[in-house]
Amino acid sequence: MDRVLTEQQVKSLFPKRKADANKSDFGYIALVGGCRRYSGAIRLADMAASAMRSGAGVCAVAAPDNICDIIASNILESTLIPLSSANEHIRFVEEEFEEIAERYDVIAFGMGIGLSSETKKALQYLLENYDGTLIVDADGINALAKLDRESILARSCDLIITPHMKEFARMAKCEVDDVRTAPLEKAKALAKELECIVLLKGHTTYVTDGTENYTVERGVPGMATAGSGDVLSGILAAVAASNPDRLLLATAGAAYINGLAGELAEEDIGEVSLIASDTARHVKKALAIILGHEKAPRSVHQTRRHSVFGKLVAAILIIALAIGAVWFGAGYLSKIVPNNEVVSTFDHIVTMHYMSKDIYIDGKLVNNYQIYRPFTELNNRTYVPLTDDVCAALGFKASWDHENQGVIYIEKTEPTGEGVFFADLAWDLEDVTAWSLSSGKLVLGSPDEEPSRASKIFGGIMRVFKGASGDIVLGGEEAISYADGAVMYVPLYRLLEIDELGLSSYYETVTGLYISTDPKIGAENYFSENNEAYILGRAEYINSNQKNLTMGECCLYEYYFRHAAIINGLDEDFLMALAKQESSFDTNDTSATGALGIMQVTRSTARDNGMNPADLYTPHKNIDFGSNYIKNFIAIYKGNVTLALTAYNQGAGAVQSGEYSTGYANSVLSKQSDIKSRMESRGYSNEFLTVLECTK
C-alpha cells in the first residue's frame, strides 16, 4: 500500500499528554556515536532529539570518553554516557553496551561513529542482545553491510535503517544508478529481505517495511549538507520512543518533521548558507506547526507544482491592487496590504514579560516554561496564550479571523481536566516581543454564526450584543499577537468577563496564579499551603544569606532554581547549596579569578560555550548555565557527584591528574543536607506538589 504522508498523520503521533504523565511514559532513548574526527555528528543528533519536546522522555548520548569534554557543553537536556575509546573511536566493552541495551527503549547507532572493527563488534552485540528498537545510520549502516544476512535476521530487536543512496547501494549490494531508477521498489525489496524498516533518504524520501509504504514530500535542496542525516536520526529516535507500536508511521513522521524543519530553516537563512544545525534549531517550530500552533509553509514540492499558477495569480492580484490604489487612495491600500503580512490593526510593538510564577488550571500545574507559548504579563495584567492546549484546558476553543477586524471567536467546550504540557523545557524565561492589536473583539460563538450589529458603550468599553451573550471589544494593548503572528494573546480578565465560560482566577504573590473552570468552585479553593511553605522556606534561606534581596526577589530566585533543577534532572536544594558555596546568592559577585554571578562562571567558560559573558549578571541565565555545567560533569564522572563538584571548582585537569581536594565537594553536599534539615525543623515543606486538592 503506497501513501503520501499527510501532516494529519504526523500529528497523530503526538497525542495530548495526561496531567500525571511521567517521562518514562514516552520512552528512553540513547544516541550512540561520535569519534574524534566526527564529534559534531552526535551533537547534531542530540540537538534534534532535545528539540523533540513532545517526543522521548529521556535522552542519553553515549560517546567515546576522549570526546566527552568536547561535546559536554552542547549536551543540554540529555545525559552524557562516556564509553571506552581506542584510537579515537569507540572501543567495544560488553558491560557498557549491556547497560545501554537494558535501560533504553530506542538506540540510534552510527552517527559520526567512524569505521573500525570495534564499531562492527558493538553493532553485532546489539543485534544479538537488544530487544528494543535499533536505528542504524551512517557508518553504522556501513558496518551492518559487512555482517552476514543470517546474523541480521537472527536479531531480537526492531530494526530501522536510514541510508542515503550510496549507503543503500552498499547495503543492498547493487549500483547507485539502480537505486535512483527505482528507489521505492529497491527499498521494498531490501526491507523484505532484512525484515526491517527502510528509510531511503533523497529529494523524495521513501519509508517502507516491504508491505506498506509512505512517500514523504518535505525538504529542500539546501539540506544536502553534512550532518542532515544525524539530525534526522535524533528526531527519529525521539518519535519512535513514544510510538513503539507504530514504528513505520513514526519513521515516516520523523522524515516529515526533518524536511519541514529544513524548509523553515531555508526560509530564514537561505539555500546556500543552510547547514544541518540550522535544521535542528527549527525542529521545535516544525513540531509547533504540525500540532497546529503555527501556520505551515507550502512544501517545496507543492511550490513547484503550483509555481506557474501562482505567478499568474500574483500578477492578477498586483493589477487589482494597483487599480484599488487609484480608486481608494494609497492610504487605504496600506491597510489592506501591511508590511510583513501584519494586519493593519497591529500598529505598534510591545514587550510582554515572561510570567515567572507557577500557574494552575483546576489544580493542575502549568510549568510556564513547559509550554510552547508561555503566559505573560503586560501593564500588571496577565495575558493568556490562545494555543490549542491552553484553550482546551480552560474549556473553550479559540479561532482568529484577522481579516474581519481582528475578531477572536470563543466557543465553549468541556475542559480537558488535564495539565498543559508541551514539554518544551527549554523556554529561556525571556520577554516576548509582539504586535499590539489596537482594535478587535472577542465573540462568543462560532465563526459560522452571523454576529449582531447592535452595540452599546459602557464606561468606554464597547459590547456588541448577540442574543444573551455579550461580545467584548478589545482596544489599545488589549489583544496581542505573538511576534510571528501565529498565536494571539488576550488579557485573562477579559476571558473572566465571559459568563458562559464560567472561569474564575485567584492570584497569590508567593504561589502564583490559580484558574478554575468550574463556576461552582472558586479558584482560591485550589490554593496550596504546602507549596507556599516549600517556596517560602527556600526563599527565606536565600534571604538569610543575602539580606539585600527582598522576599519577592528571593521567591523569584527559588523559581529559577526549581526551573533549572527540573530541566537538568537535579535536586533544587543541591543547586542552592552550590550557589551558597560559590556566592551566597550574590548576583554581582566577582571572584579573584574573574568568575561571575550566583554560580560563579568565568567569562572564558561562558564565551567558549556560546554565551555572552555579560549575561552572567542575569540571575536566571547564570543559574541555568551553572546548573547545566555541573550536570555535564556528573554525567562525565558517571554519577560521582564528589568528582563532578571537584571538577566544577578545580577543573577537570585536577581530577584527571589525581591532584585535588574533596573539601569543596564535601562542603556543598553538607549544605544540601543542611537545607533539607532546615526546611523540616522550621515547618517548611520538602515536596512541591504538581496536582492540588480542591479544599471546597
C-alpha positions as CSV (number, residue, x, y, z in Angstrom):
1,M,0.0,0.0,0.0
2,D,1.6,3.3,-1.2
3,R,0.7,6.5,0.5
4,V,1.9,10.1,0.5
5,L,2.3,11.1,4.2
6,T,0.0,13.8,5.4
7,E,0.5,16.3,8.2
8,Q,-2.5,15.0,10.0
9,Q,-0.9,11.5,10.1
10,V,2.2,13.0,11.6
11,K,0.1,14.9,14.2
12,S,-1.5,11.7,15.3
13,L,2.0,10.6,16.6
14,F,1.7,13.3,19.3
15,P,-1.5,12.8,21.3
16,K,-2.3,15.1,24.2
17,R,-0.4,14.2,27.3
18,K,-2.1,13.3,30.5
19,A,-1.7,15.5,33.5
20,D,0.0,12.7,35.5
21,A,2.3,11.8,32.6
22,N,5.8,10.7,33.6
23,K,9.0,10.9,31.5
24,S,9.1,7.1,31.5
25,D,5.8,7.0,29.6
26,F,7.5,8.5,26.5
27,G,10.5,6.3,26.2
28,Y,14.2,6.3,27.0
29,I,16.5,6.8,24.0
30,A,20.2,6.5,23.6
31,L,22.2,8.1,20.8
32,V,25.4,6.1,20.3
33,G,28.1,7.5,18.1
34,G,30.9,10.0,17.6
35,C,34.6,9.8,17.3
36,R,37.4,12.3,17.5
37,R,37.1,13.2,13.8
38,Y,33.3,13.4,13.7
39,S,32.3,14.7,17.2
40,G,29.8,17.1,15.7
41,A,27.6,14.3,14.3
42,I,26.4,13.1,17.8
43,R,25.9,16.7,18.9
44,L,23.6,17.3,16.0
45,A,21.6,14.2,16.7
46,D,21.3,15.2,20.3
47,M,20.2,18.7,19.3
48,A,17.4,17.3,17.2
49,A,16.3,14.8,19.9
50,S,16.3,17.6,22.5
51,A,14.2,19.7,20.2
52,M,11.6,17.0,20.1
53,R,9.8,18.4,23.1
54,S,6.9,16.0,22.8
55,G,8.9,13.0,21.8
56,A,11.2,11.0,24.1
57,G,11.0,11.2,27.8
58,V,14.7,10.8,28.4
59,C,17.6,11.1,26.0
60,A,21.2,9.9,26.6
61,V,24.3,10.5,24.5
62,A,26.8,7.7,24.5
63,A,30.1,8.7,23.0
64,P,33.8,7.9,23.4
65,D,35.3,9.2,26.6
66,N,38.0,11.0,24.6
67,I,35.5,13.4,23.1
68,C,33.2,13.9,26.1
69,D,35.0,17.0,27.1
70,I,34.4,18.4,23.6
71,I,30.6,17.7,23.5
72,A,29.7,18.1,27.1
73,S,28.9,21.8,26.9
74,N,26.5,21.1,24.0
75,I,24.6,18.3,25.7
76,L,21.8,20.2,27.5
77,E,18.7,18.2,28.3
78,S,20.4,14.8,27.7
79,T,22.6,12.6,29.9
80,L,26.1,12.0,28.8
81,I,27.5,8.4,28.9
82,P,31.2,8.1,28.4
83,L,32.2,4.9,26.5
84,S,35.7,3.4,26.4
85,S,37.8,4.5,23.5
86,A,40.8,3.4,21.5
87,N,42.5,5.1,18.5
88,E,40.0,7.9,18.6
89,H,37.0,5.6,18.2
90,I,34.6,3.7,20.4
91,R,36.2,0.6,22.0
92,F,33.6,-2.1,22.5
93,V,33.3,-3.1,26.1
94,E,30.4,-5.5,26.7
95,E,29.5,-4.3,30.1
96,E,29.0,-0.7,28.8
97,F,26.7,-1.8,25.9
98,E,24.9,-4.3,28.2
99,E,23.9,-1.4,30.4
100,I,22.7,0.7,27.5
101,A,20.8,-2.3,26.0
102,E,19.0,-3.0,29.3
103,R,17.9,0.6,30.0
104,Y,16.9,2.3,26.8
105,D,13.8,1.6,24.6
106,V,15.4,3.1,21.4
107,I,19.0,3.1,20.4
108,A,20.2,5.2,17.4
109,F,23.6,3.9,16.4
110,G,26.2,5.1,14.0
111,M,26.1,8.9,13.8
112,G,29.8,10.0,13.4
113,I,30.9,6.7,14.9
114,G,33.6,6.2,12.2
115,L,34.7,3.0,10.6
116,S,36.5,0.5,12.8
117,S,36.3,-3.2,13.8
118,E,35.0,-2.0,17.2
119,T,32.0,-0.4,15.6
120,K,31.1,-3.8,14.0
121,K,31.6,-5.6,17.3
122,A,29.3,-3.1,19.1
123,L,26.6,-3.4,16.4
124,Q,26.8,-7.2,16.4
125,Y,26.3,-7.2,20.2
126,L,23.2,-5.0,19.9
127,L,21.7,-7.2,17.2
128,E,22.2,-10.3,19.4
129,N,21.2,-8.9,22.8
130,Y,19.0,-5.9,22.4
131,D,15.2,-6.3,22.3
132,G,14.1,-2.6,21.8
133,T,14.1,-0.5,18.6
134,L,17.5,-0.1,16.9
135,I,18.0,2.7,14.4
136,V,21.2,2.3,12.3
137,D,22.6,5.3,10.4
138,A,25.8,6.5,8.7
139,D,28.8,4.4,9.5
140,G,26.5,2.1,11.4
141,I,25.0,1.1,8.0
142,N,28.4,0.5,6.6
143,A,29.2,-1.8,9.5
144,L,25.8,-3.5,9.0
145,A,26.6,-4.1,5.4
146,K,29.6,-6.2,6.4
147,L,27.6,-8.5,8.6
148,D,26.1,-11.7,7.1
149,R,22.4,-11.7,6.5
150,E,21.7,-14.5,8.9
151,S,23.0,-12.6,11.9
152,I,20.9,-9.6,10.9
153,L,17.8,-11.8,10.6
154,A,18.5,-13.6,13.9
155,R,18.2,-10.4,15.9
156,S,15.5,-9.8,18.6
157,C,15.2,-6.1,18.1
158,D,13.1,-4.0,15.7
159,L,15.5,-2.6,13.1
160,I,15.2,0.7,11.2
161,I,17.9,1.7,8.7
162,T,18.2,5.2,7.3
163,P,20.6,5.1,4.3
164,H,21.2,7.7,1.6
165,M,21.6,6.4,-2.0
166,K,25.2,5.3,-1.7
167,E,24.8,3.7,1.7
168,F,21.7,1.9,0.4
169,A,23.7,0.6,-2.6
170,R,26.3,-0.9,-0.3
171,M,23.7,-2.5,1.9
172,A,21.6,-3.9,-1.0
173,K,24.8,-4.8,-2.9
174,C,23.7,-3.0,-6.1
175,E,24.7,0.0,-8.1
176,V,23.6,3.6,-7.1
177,D,22.1,4.1,-10.6
178,D,19.8,1.1,-9.9
179,V,18.6,2.8,-6.7
180,R,18.0,6.1,-8.5
181,T,16.0,4.4,-11.2
182,A,13.5,2.6,-8.9
183,P,14.1,3.8,-5.3
184,L,10.8,2.6,-3.8
185,E,11.0,-0.8,-5.4
186,K,14.6,-1.3,-4.2
187,A,13.7,-0.1,-0.7
188,K,10.8,-2.5,-0.5
189,A,12.9,-5.4,-1.6
190,L,15.6,-4.7,1.0
191,A,13.0,-4.2,3.7
192,K,11.5,-7.6,2.9
193,E,14.9,-9.3,2.8
194,L,16.1,-7.9,6.1
195,E,12.6,-7.8,7.7
196,C,13.2,-4.2,8.8
197,I,12.0,-0.7,8.1
198,V,14.0,1.2,5.4
199,L,14.0,5.0,5.3
200,L,15.6,5.8,1.9
201,K,16.7,9.5,2.0
202,G,16.6,11.7,-1.0
203,H,14.8,14.5,-2.7
204,T,11.7,12.4,-2.1
205,T,12.0,10.2,1.0
206,Y,10.6,6.6,0.9
207,V,9.7,4.7,4.0
208,T,8.7,1.0,3.8
209,D,8.6,-2.2,5.7
210,G,8.3,-4.1,2.5
211,T,4.5,-4.2,2.6
212,E,3.3,-0.7,3.5
213,N,5.0,2.4,2.2
214,Y,5.0,6.1,2.8
215,T,6.3,8.8,0.5
216,V,7.4,12.0,2.3
217,E,7.4,15.1,0.2
218,R,9.1,17.5,2.6
219,G,12.6,19.0,2.4
220,V,14.7,21.4,0.3
221,P,17.9,21.2,-1.7
222,G,19.8,23.2,0.9
223,M,19.5,20.2,3.3
224,A,22.0,18.3,1.1
225,T,24.8,19.1,3.5
226,A,26.9,17.3,6.1
227,G,25.1,16.4,9.3
228,S,21.5,16.4,8.0
229,G,21.2,12.7,8.4
230,D,22.4,13.0,12.0
231,V,19.6,15.4,12.7
232,L,17.1,13.0,11.2
233,S,18.4,10.2,13.4
234,G,17.9,12.2,16.5
235,I,14.3,13.1,15.5
236,L,13.5,9.5,14.6
237,A,14.8,8.1,17.9
238,A,12.6,10.6,19.8
239,V,9.4,9.9,17.8
240,A,9.9,6.1,17.8
241,A,10.4,6.1,21.5
242,S,6.9,7.5,22.1
243,N,5.3,5.4,19.3
244,P,6.7,1.8,19.8
245,D,3.6,0.3,18.2
246,R,3.6,2.5,15.1
247,L,7.2,2.4,14.0
248,L,6.5,2.7,10.3
249,L,4.4,5.8,10.7
250,A,6.9,7.1,13.3
251,T,9.8,6.7,10.8
252,A,7.9,8.5,8.1
253,G,6.8,11.2,10.5
254,A,10.3,11.8,11.6
255,A,11.3,12.3,7.9
256,Y,8.4,14.7,7.5
257,I,9.4,16.8,10.6
258,N,13.0,16.9,9.5
259,G,12.0,18.0,6.0
260,L,9.7,20.7,7.3
261,A,12.4,21.9,9.7
262,G,14.8,22.2,6.8
263,E,12.2,24.2,4.8
264,L,11.7,26.6,7.7
265,A,15.5,27.0,8.2
266,E,15.9,27.7,4.5
267,E,13.2,30.4,4.7
268,D,15.2,32.1,7.5
269,I,18.8,31.5,6.2
270,G,18.7,30.8,2.5
271,E,19.5,27.7,0.5
272,V,23.3,28.3,0.1
273,S,24.0,29.1,3.7
274,L,21.8,26.4,5.2
275,I,23.7,23.9,7.4
276,A,22.5,20.9,9.5
277,S,22.4,22.7,12.8
278,D,20.0,25.3,11.3
279,T,17.6,22.5,10.6
280,A,18.0,21.1,14.1
281,R,17.2,24.5,15.6
282,H,14.0,24.7,13.5
283,V,12.6,21.3,14.6
284,K,10.8,22.9,17.5
285,K,8.9,25.3,15.2
286,A,8.2,22.4,12.7
287,L,6.5,20.5,15.5
288,A,4.5,23.5,16.6
289,I,3.2,23.8,13.0
290,I,2.3,20.2,12.9
291,L,0.4,20.4,16.2
292,G,-1.5,23.4,14.9
293,H,0.2,26.2,16.9
294,E,1.6,27.9,13.8
295,K,0.8,28.0,10.1
296,A,2.8,25.7,7.8
297,P,4.6,26.9,4.7
298,R,3.9,25.2,1.4
299,S,6.3,22.3,0.8
300,V,8.9,22.7,-1.9
301,H,7.0,20.0,-3.9
302,Q,3.8,21.9,-3.7
303,T,5.6,25.2,-4.5
304,R,7.0,23.8,-7.7
305,R,3.7,22.1,-8.6
306,H,1.8,25.4,-8.4
307,S,4.6,27.9,-9.4
308,V,3.2,28.8,-12.8
309,F,-0.3,29.2,-11.5
310,G,1.0,31.1,-8.5
311,K,2.8,33.6,-10.8
312,L,-0.4,34.1,-12.8
313,V,-2.5,34.7,-9.7
314,A,0.2,37.1,-8.3
315,A,0.1,39.1,-11.5
316,I,-3.7,39.4,-11.4
317,L,-3.5,40.5,-7.7
318,I,-0.9,43.1,-8.4
319,I,-3.0,44.6,-11.2
320,A,-6.1,44.5,-8.9
321,L,-4.3,46.2,-6.1
322,A,-2.9,48.9,-8.4
323,I,-6.4,49.6,-9.5
324,G,-7.5,49.7,-5.9
325,A,-4.8,52.1,-5.0
326,V,-6.0,54.5,-7.7
327,W,-9.7,54.1,-6.8
328,F,-9.4,54.2,-3.0
329,G,-6.1,56.0,-2.4
330,A,-2.8,54.7,-1.3
331,G,-3.6,55.2,2.4
332,Y,-6.5,52.8,2.3
333,L,-4.4,50.2,0.3
334,S,-1.8,50.3,3.1
335,K,-4.4,48.9,5.5
336,I,-5.2,46.0,3.1
337,V,-1.6,45.0,2.4
338,P,0.5,46.0,5.5
339,N,4.2,45.3,5.7
340,N,5.5,41.9,6.8
341,E,2.0,40.4,6.4
342,V,0.8,42.1,9.6
343,V,-2.9,43.0,9.7
344,S,-3.4,46.8,9.7
345,T,-4.8,46.9,13.2
346,F,-1.4,45.8,14.5
347,D,0.0,49.3,14.8
348,H,2.8,49.1,17.3
349,I,5.2,46.6,19.0
350,V,5.1,45.9,22.7
351,T,7.2,43.8,25.1
352,M,5.3,41.2,27.1
353,H,7.2,39.9,30.2
354,Y,7.5,36.2,30.9
355,M,5.4,35.3,33.9
356,S,7.9,33.8,36.3
357,K,5.2,32.2,38.5
358,D,3.5,28.9,38.8
359,I,0.1,28.6,37.1
360,Y,-2.6,26.1,38.0
361,I,-5.7,25.2,35.9
362,D,-8.2,23.2,38.0
363,G,-5.3,22.4,40.4
364,K,-3.0,21.0,37.7
365,L,0.3,22.7,37.4
366,V,1.3,24.5,34.2
367,N,5.0,25.0,34.4
368,N,5.2,28.1,32.3
369,Y,8.5,27.1,30.7
370,Q,7.0,23.8,29.6
371,I,4.5,25.3,27.1
372,Y,5.4,26.5,23.6
373,R,3.8,29.9,24.2
374,P,4.0,31.0,27.8
375,F,1.7,33.1,29.9
376,T,3.0,36.6,30.0
377,E,2.4,39.9,31.8
378,L,1.9,43.4,30.5
379,N,0.9,46.6,32.4
380,N,0.2,44.4,35.5
381,R,-2.2,42.2,33.6
382,T,-1.8,38.5,32.9
383,Y,-2.0,37.6,29.2
384,V,-3.2,34.1,28.1
385,P,-1.8,32.4,25.0
386,L,-4.7,31.1,22.9
387,T,-2.9,27.9,21.9
388,D,-5.0,24.8,21.4
389,D,-3.7,23.1,24.6
390,V,-4.2,26.1,26.9
391,C,-7.7,26.8,25.5
392,A,-8.7,23.1,25.8
393,A,-7.6,23.1,29.5
394,L,-9.6,26.3,30.1
395,G,-12.7,24.9,28.4
396,F,-13.0,26.7,25.1
397,K,-11.9,26.8,21.5
398,A,-10.4,29.9,20.0
399,S,-10.2,30.9,16.4
400,W,-8.8,34.1,14.9
401,D,-10.4,35.9,12.0
402,H,-7.7,38.5,11.4
403,E,-9.3,39.6,8.1
404,N,-12.5,40.6,9.9
405,Q,-11.3,43.4,12.2
406,G,-9.3,41.1,14.4
407,V,-12.3,39.0,15.6
408,I,-11.4,36.2,18.0
409,Y,-14.2,33.6,18.2
410,I,-14.6,31.8,21.6
411,E,-16.6,28.6,21.5
412,K,-17.4,26.8,24.8
413,T,-16.1,23.3,25.2
414,E,-15.7,20.9,28.1
415,P,-12.4,21.5,30.0
416,T,-10.0,18.6,29.5
417,G,-9.2,18.3,33.2
418,E,-5.6,17.8,32.2
419,G,-2.5,19.9,32.6
420,V,-0.8,21.7,29.8
421,F,2.4,20.1,28.8
422,F,4.2,20.8,25.6
423,A,7.4,19.5,27.2
424,D,9.4,22.5,25.9
425,L,11.7,22.5,29.0
426,A,13.9,25.0,27.2
427,W,12.0,28.2,27.4
428,D,14.6,30.8,28.3
429,L,12.4,32.9,30.6
430,E,12.9,35.9,28.3
431,D,10.4,38.6,27.4
432,V,8.4,38.3,24.3
433,T,8.2,41.0,21.5
434,A,4.8,41.1,19.9
435,W,2.5,43.2,17.8
436,S,-0.3,45.1,19.6
437,L,-3.8,44.9,18.2
438,S,-5.4,48.3,18.6
439,S,-8.8,47.1,17.5
440,G,-10.6,43.8,17.7
441,K,-13.1,41.8,19.7
442,L,-13.9,38.6,21.5
443,V,-17.0,37.0,20.1
444,L,-18.8,34.2,21.9
445,G,-19.8,31.7,19.2
446,S,-18.7,30.1,16.0
447,P,-17.1,31.9,13.0
448,D,-20.1,30.4,11.0
449,E,-22.6,32.4,13.0
450,E,-23.7,35.9,11.9
451,P,-22.8,38.5,14.6
452,S,-25.3,41.1,15.6
453,R,-24.7,44.7,14.8
454,A,-26.4,46.1,17.9
455,S,-24.0,47.7,20.2
456,K,-23.8,49.9,23.3
457,I,-21.0,51.7,25.1
458,F,-20.3,51.0,28.7
459,G,-17.6,53.0,30.5
460,G,-15.6,53.4,27.3
461,I,-15.8,49.7,26.5
462,M,-17.9,48.6,23.6
463,R,-20.0,45.4,24.0
464,V,-21.7,44.0,20.8
465,F,-24.7,42.0,21.9
466,K,-25.8,38.8,20.3
467,G,-28.7,37.0,21.9
468,A,-27.9,36.6,25.6
469,S,-24.2,36.9,25.4
470,G,-22.1,40.0,25.2
471,D,-19.1,40.2,22.8
472,I,-16.1,42.1,24.2
473,V,-14.4,44.6,22.0
474,L,-10.7,44.9,22.6
475,G,-8.8,48.1,22.3
476,G,-5.4,49.7,23.0
477,E,-3.0,47.0,24.2
478,E,-5.8,44.6,25.0
479,A,-5.0,41.9,22.4
480,I,-1.6,40.9,21.3
481,S,-0.2,38.8,18.5
482,Y,3.0,36.9,19.1
483,A,6.0,38.1,17.1
484,D,5.4,35.8,14.2
485,G,1.7,36.4,14.1
486,A,0.9,32.8,14.9
487,V,-0.6,33.0,18.4
488,M,-3.0,35.5,19.9
489,Y,-2.7,36.7,23.5
490,V,-5.7,38.2,25.4
491,P,-5.9,39.5,28.9
492,L,-7.1,37.0,31.4
493,Y,-9.6,39.4,32.9
494,R,-11.4,39.6,29.5
495,L,-11.9,35.9,29.5
496,L,-13.2,36.1,33.1
497,E,-15.9,38.6,31.8
498,I,-17.5,36.0,29.6
499,D,-20.0,34.4,31.9
500,E,-20.6,31.4,29.7
501,L,-17.0,30.2,30.2
502,G,-17.5,30.2,34.0
503,L,-13.9,31.0,34.7
504,S,-12.5,32.4,38.0
505,S,-9.0,33.3,39.0
506,Y,-7.0,33.8,42.2
507,Y,-3.5,35.3,42.3
508,E,-1.3,34.8,45.3
509,T,2.0,36.5,45.4
510,V,4.1,33.5,46.5
511,T,2.5,30.5,44.9
512,G,1.2,32.1,41.7
513,L,-2.0,32.1,39.6
514,Y,-4.9,29.7,40.1
515,I,-7.7,29.4,37.5
516,S,-10.9,27.4,37.9
517,T,-13.1,26.3,35.0
518,D,-15.9,25.2,37.3
519,P,-18.3,28.1,38.1
520,K,-19.2,26.3,41.4
521,I,-15.6,26.2,42.6
522,G,-13.7,29.4,43.1
523,A,-10.1,29.4,42.0
524,E,-9.0,30.3,45.6
525,N,-10.1,26.8,46.7
526,Y,-7.0,25.3,45.0
527,F,-4.6,27.4,47.0
528,S,-1.8,25.2,48.3
529,E,-0.4,25.8,51.7
530,N,2.2,23.1,51.1
531,N,3.6,24.8,48.0
532,E,3.6,28.1,49.8
533,A,5.7,26.5,52.6
534,Y,8.0,24.9,50.0
535,I,8.7,28.2,48.2
536,L,8.9,30.4,51.3
537,G,11.3,28.0,53.1
538,R,13.8,28.2,50.3
539,A,13.2,31.9,49.7
540,E,13.8,32.6,53.4
541,Y,17.1,30.6,53.2
542,I,18.3,32.7,50.2
543,N,17.3,35.9,52.1
544,S,19.2,34.8,55.2
545,N,22.3,34.7,53.1
546,Q,21.7,37.8,51.0
547,K,19.9,40.4,53.1
548,N,19.9,43.0,50.4
549,L,17.3,40.9,48.4
550,T,13.6,41.3,49.1
551,M,11.5,38.3,49.8
552,G,9.8,38.8,46.4
553,E,13.2,38.6,44.7
554,C,14.1,35.5,46.8
555,C,10.8,33.8,45.7
556,L,11.8,34.6,42.1
557,Y,15.2,33.0,42.6
558,E,13.6,29.9,44.1
559,Y,11.6,29.7,40.9
560,Y,14.8,29.9,38.8
561,F,16.5,27.2,40.8
562,R,13.5,24.9,40.6
563,H,13.3,25.6,36.8
564,A,16.9,24.7,36.3
565,A,16.7,21.6,38.6
566,I,13.8,20.2,36.5
567,I,15.4,20.9,33.2
568,N,18.7,19.3,34.2
569,G,17.4,16.4,36.3
570,L,19.0,17.7,39.5
571,D,17.9,18.4,43.1
572,E,16.9,22.0,43.7
573,D,18.5,22.0,47.1
574,F,21.7,20.7,45.6
575,L,21.8,23.7,43.2
576,M,21.0,26.1,46.0
577,A,23.8,24.6,48.1
578,L,26.2,25.1,45.2
579,A,25.1,28.7,44.8
580,K,25.5,29.3,48.6
581,Q,29.1,27.8,48.4
582,E,30.0,29.9,45.4
583,S,28.5,33.3,46.0
584,S,26.0,33.3,48.8
585,F,23.4,34.2,46.1
586,D,25.1,37.4,45.2
587,T,24.3,38.2,41.5
588,N,27.1,40.8,41.4
589,D,29.8,38.7,43.0
590,T,33.1,38.6,41.1
591,S,35.9,36.3,42.4
592,A,39.6,37.0,42.2
593,T,39.8,34.6,39.2
594,G,37.1,36.5,37.3
595,A,34.2,34.2,38.0
596,L,30.8,36.0,37.9
597,G,27.4,35.8,39.4
598,I,25.4,33.4,41.5
599,M,27.0,30.2,40.2
600,Q,30.5,31.8,39.7
601,V,31.0,31.1,36.0
602,T,34.2,32.5,34.3
603,R,33.9,34.7,31.3
604,S,36.1,32.3,29.3
605,T,33.9,29.4,30.1
606,A,30.8,31.3,29.1
607,R,32.4,32.5,25.9
608,D,33.7,29.0,25.0
609,N,30.1,27.8,25.3
610,G,28.5,30.5,23.1
611,M,27.2,32.7,25.9
612,N,27.8,36.4,26.2
613,P,29.7,36.9,29.5
614,A,27.6,40.0,30.2
615,D,24.6,37.6,30.6
616,L,26.3,36.1,33.6
617,Y,25.0,39.0,35.6
618,T,21.4,38.0,34.7
619,P,20.3,35.7,37.6
620,H,18.3,33.1,35.6
621,K,20.9,32.8,32.8
622,N,23.7,32.4,35.3
623,I,21.7,29.7,37.3
624,D,20.8,27.9,34.1
625,F,24.3,27.8,32.8
626,G,25.9,26.7,36.1
627,S,23.2,24.0,36.5
628,N,23.8,22.6,33.1
629,Y,27.6,22.8,33.6
630,I,27.5,20.7,36.8
631,K,25.0,18.3,35.3
632,N,27.5,17.5,32.5
633,F,30.3,16.9,35.0
634,I,28.1,14.5,36.9
635,A,27.5,12.6,33.6
636,I,31.2,12.6,32.7
637,Y,32.1,11.1,36.1
638,K,29.2,8.6,35.8
639,G,27.2,9.9,38.7
640,N,30.1,10.6,41.1
641,V,28.9,13.9,42.5
642,T,32.1,14.4,44.5
643,L,34.3,14.3,41.4
644,A,31.9,16.4,39.5
645,L,31.9,19.1,42.1
646,T,35.7,19.0,42.3
647,A,35.9,19.4,38.5
648,Y,33.4,22.3,38.7
649,N,35.6,24.0,41.3
650,Q,39.2,23.0,40.5
651,G,38.9,22.0,36.8
652,A,38.7,18.6,35.1
653,G,42.5,18.6,34.7
654,A,42.9,18.4,38.5
655,V,40.6,15.4,38.7
656,Q,42.4,13.7,35.8
657,S,45.8,14.2,37.4
658,G,44.6,13.0,40.7
659,E,45.9,16.1,42.5
660,Y,42.7,17.5,44.0
661,S,41.0,18.1,47.3
662,T,37.4,16.9,48.1
663,G,36.9,19.6,50.7
664,Y,34.8,21.8,48.3
665,A,32.6,19.0,47.3
666,N,32.1,17.8,50.9
667,S,31.1,21.4,51.8
668,V,28.5,21.6,49.1
669,L,26.9,18.3,49.9
670,S,26.9,19.2,53.6
671,K,25.0,22.4,52.7
672,Q,22.5,20.4,50.7
673,S,21.8,18.3,53.7
674,D,21.5,21.4,55.9
675,I,18.9,23.0,53.6
676,K,16.7,19.9,53.8
677,S,17.1,19.7,57.6
678,R,16.4,23.4,57.9
679,M,13.1,23.0,56.0
680,E,12.0,20.2,58.2
681,S,13.0,21.9,61.5
682,R,11.2,25.1,60.6
683,G,8.0,23.5,59.4
684,Y,8.6,24.1,55.7
685,S,7.8,21.5,53.0
686,N,10.4,19.4,51.2
687,E,7.9,18.3,48.5
688,F,6.5,20.5,45.7
689,L,3.0,19.4,44.5
690,T,2.1,19.5,40.9
691,V,-1.6,18.3,41.4
692,L,-3.5,20.2,44.1
693,E,-6.6,19.1,46.0
694,C,-9.7,21.3,46.0
695,T,-10.5,22.4,49.5
696,K,-14.1,23.1,48.9
